[in-house]
Amino acid sequence: MVEIHVALADPAHVQGLLGSLAGLFGGSSLAYDEGRNEICVSSEWESRDVNQVIGAFESWLAADGIGSSARLWIGDTSYEMVASARTSPPVTSGVRRWS
């Protein structure tokens, strides 16, 4: 089992990403912490599941527009991603390993 967390910079845009993830995993696999503005996906540790979360996240970020940003955690690794343009995939601006 793996938990994937997505912390959004702007809470006004959370519904689009929640909808995409609910379509992939069902509502019982998702949790939203409003205080932290963070989505948590609980999934089996399979590359297909992780790739689906990352794909939904990248699509949402690209559609949200230039300057949108969010942080994605998979296990103890986090990625800060920023959308550079609507037609370009998001840019990973940093990777940080947490201990």
N, C-alpha and C positions, 0 to 999 in steps of 0.2 A: 504494500500500500504506500502511496506517495501523496503528499499534499502539495498542491501548486497554489501559490498565492499571487494575486495581482493587486498592487496598490495603485489606484488611479489618482492622477493629479487633480482632476476636476470631477466631483461627484455628480454633476449634471449629466454626464455621459455614461453612467454605469449601466443603464437599462439595455443598451444595444449589445454590450458585451455579455451581460447576464443572459439575454435572450439567445445569443449564439451558443454559449456554453450549455444552457439548458437543453437546447436542441441536440447537442452531442451526447450529454451525459445524464440528462434527466434532473429534475429539481432536487431529488434526494442526495445527489452528490455535490451540491453547491451550498455554500453559506456566504452571506454578505454581512460584514461587520461595518455598520454605518459610522460608528465612531472613528474607526481607522480608515474608512473608505477603501476597504480591502475585500476582494472576492477570494474564497478558498474553494478549490476543486479537490475532492478526495477521489483517487482513482487507483486502479491496479498499476503497478510499476511495469508498464509495457510501453515500448517505444511508440506504438500506434496511438495510445491514449495521450502521451506527452506531446507527440507531434500534432494531434488534433487541437489540444489546448493552445499550443504555440501558433498554429495556423489561424485559429479563431482570433487570438490576441493580435497577431500581425494584421489581419484583415480589418479588424475593428480600429486599430491604431491608424492605419493608412486611410481609412474612410473618414476618420475624425478630423483629419486635416493637419496642416503644417503647424508645428509647435506643440502639438499634443504630446503628452508624455505619460509614462507609467513605469512601474518597476515590477518585474516578474521574478518570483522565487520558485525554484525547483529544488527541493531538498535544501541543502545549505549553500547553494549558489544563487546569486541574484544578478539580474540584468536590468539596467536602466535603458529604456528605449524611447526614442523621440521620432515622431513622424516628420520627414523632411519635405514631402510633397504628396499630394493625393495620388499621383501616378507612380510613385516610387515606394518600394518596401521600406519599413521603418529602419532606422539606423540604431544599432546597438552602441550606446555611447560609453558603456563601462561594464565591467564584470567585477564583482566583488565576492570573494568567498568569506562566509561568516564562520566563525569557530564556535 
